[in-house]
Amino acid sequence: MTARVARLQSSWHRSVRAFALALALAALPAAAPAFATGSIAAGKPQTGLKVVPLTIVTASSGKSHAYKVEVAQTEAQQAHGMMFRTKMAPSTGMIFPMNPPRQAGFWMENTLIPLDLLFIGADGRIRNIVSNAVPKSRAALMSAGPVAAVLELAGGEADRIGARPGDKVSW
C-alpha cells in the first residue's frame, strides 16, 4: 500500500508541476509577433531600441547606481528581449514596462548570457529578484505578484550593488 501511495503522490506532484508550468508559460509575452519580423527566427539580437537612464537606490547603502537601459516597449520587443546576445556592456540593461501591471514570467531560452531579473512594482520598488538566471533554460522565472516593469541586468549585478526587495528603481 505504501508504494501505491508513493506512486499516486508522485503522479500528483508531476501534475501540479505541469499545471504550474503551463500557468507560467501562459504569462509569458507572446512570441508570435516577434517571429513575424524574422529577427527571432534569424537568431539575431534586436537592435534600435530606445535607451533611457535608470537609477537603483539601494536601501542598505543609500547609494545610487546609474544605468543606461534599452526599453522593450512593444509585445514583439518584449518577446525578443535579450535573446542571442553574447555580452552586455557594464552599467547597461533592458527594461520591460508592463501597463497595466501584471504577473510576469520570463524564461531564458535563446538567451546566451546569465541575467539578473528585477521585478518592479507599481510603486517603483523591487518586489523580487531572480539572480543569475541560467542561459538557455526553459524554467519559468516569475514575479512575486503584479509588476509594472521587469529589469534585466548582467548576471551578478544585483548582488554586486546590494540590490534587495524594497529598493527604489526610477527611469
Secondary structure, DSSP 8 states (H G I E B T S, - for coil): -HHHHHHHHHHHHHHHHHHHHHHHHHHS--SHHHHHHTTTTTT-------EEEEEEE-TTT--EEEEEEEE--SHHHHHHTTTT-----TTEEEEEEEEEEE--EE--TT--S-EEEEEE-TTSBEEEEEEEE-TT----EE-SS-EEEEEEEETTHHHHHT--TT-EEE-
